[in-house]
Amino acid sequence: MNKFFKDETSEAQEIPLETMKNLFPKFLEALEEYQVAANKWLVLKSGKTPDGLTYQVVVQNIVALANYLYHVFVFRADDILLAHLPVRAVNPLPPVAEKYKGLDYFDWLEIQGILIKFLTEKSYQPIELDQDPEGKLVYSTKETPKEVVEKMERGESYTIMSMPAKNFIEKIKELKDKEEASKKLIITPDSPNFGTDHNE
């Protein structure tokens, strides 16, 4: 199976139907109009391993609760498909199709973990773990997960928020530091009789 996505475009792409049927046998059960609608994909990231394999991080371009998977396609140096690795998003909301403005930092860490595990198990050199938050985002929603699910079920819109991962990590660190500082505070009892023996 030859490489079926271009790296150099942010446009939605299609997988040749024969390839789609081989990758996703359940695809055959759907009506043709649904097959066409479902065959829309976004390449979020491409890369190369030390051994010259290439990989693409791809999402299905469908906004739906069930769309919480990234698809990592790994190709040999001759562009023949070596593996398809599905990776579950760390946070399933918003759906992965709506995380297209930049890779979600925590999802990217998860994707790399699965890819490194695969390469190591198959005796390939692993990629170097990229923990740099620069250029990555952290996605969330303004509404609670329950509210988002209810809105999606009613066909209503909800608010997607994205923050540069660097800022998010700094905010988390600030909160942790505040929490640690509060643990060190000495709380004195407000009653002068606290701890005295009342039997005296």
PyMOL commands that set and color helices and strands:
alter all, ss='L'
color gray80, all
select helices_A, chain A and resi 17-23+25-29+32-38+96-98+105-121+145-153+165-184
alter helices_A, ss='H'
color red, helices_A
select strands_A, chain A and resi 41-48+54-60+69-75+81-88+137-141+160-164
alter strands_A, ss='S'
color yellow, strands_A
deselect
rebuild
show_as cartoon
